[in-house]
């Protein structure tokens, strides 16, 4: 993956995390505990993916670009 794709995925996961964190207080106010737990699970998944993409962004390695063909 190139740096542009990693940055786009990181930004997408950050936006989804912010949306989940905005929905959680609203569902708590309306006393929808099941939806609150589901949104908390989605937020945890987004945090995991943010950590994953952030690690790939920090330790970027170009893959499949500098491979040389070695015949047997």
KOLGUBA-936537 format. One line per 10 residues: number of its first residue (from 1); their letters; for each residue x, y, z of C-alpha. Coordinates in steps of 0.1 Angstrom, whole numbers. Layout:
BEGIN
NUM = A = X,Y,Z ~ ... $
//
This chain:
BEGIN
1 = XXXXXXXXXX = 0,0,0 ~ 12,35,-7 ~ 13,64,17 ~ -19,80,2 ~ -40,49,9 ~ -27,46,44 ~ -34,82,51 ~ -69,79,36 ~ -77,48,57 ~ -64,65,88 $
11 = XXXXXXXXXX = -85,96,83 ~ -116,74,75 ~ -112,55,108 ~ -107,87,128 ~ -139,101,113 ~ -158,69,121 ~ -145,70,157 ~ -156,106,162 ~ -191,97,149 ~ -193,67,173 $
21 = XXXXXXXXXX = -182,89,202 ~ -209,115,193 ~ -236,88,191 ~ -227,72,225 ~ -239,102,247 ~ -271,106,227 ~ -279,69,231 ~ -272,72,268 ~ -295,102,271 ~ -323,82,254 $
31 = XXXXXXXXXX = -315,52,275 ~ -308,29,246 ~ -283,6,263 ~ -281,-20,235 ~ -272,7,209 ~ -247,22,234 ~ -229,-11,238 ~ -229,-17,201 ~ -215,18,194 ~ -189,12,222 $
41 = XXXXXXXXXX = -178,-20,204 ~ -176,-1,170 ~ -155,26,187 ~ -131,-1,201 ~ -128,-16,166 ~ -120,18,151 ~ -94,24,178 ~ -78,-9,168 ~ -77,0,131 ~ -64,35,139 $
51 = XXXXXXXXXX = -35,20,158 ~ -29,-5,129 ~ -28,23,102 ~ -8,46,124 ~ 18,19,128 ~ 19,13,91 ~ 23,50,85 ~ 52,53,109 ~ 70,22,96 ~ 63,26,59 $
61 = XXXXXXXXXX = 80,0,37 ~ 75,1,0 ~ 64,-34,-10 ~ 67,-50,-44 ~ 85,-20,-59 ~ 122,-28,-59 ~ 120,-66,-65 ~ 144,-79,-91 ~ 136,-110,-110 ~ 161,-139,-104 $
71 = XX = 158,-168,-128 ~ 164,-202,-114 $
//
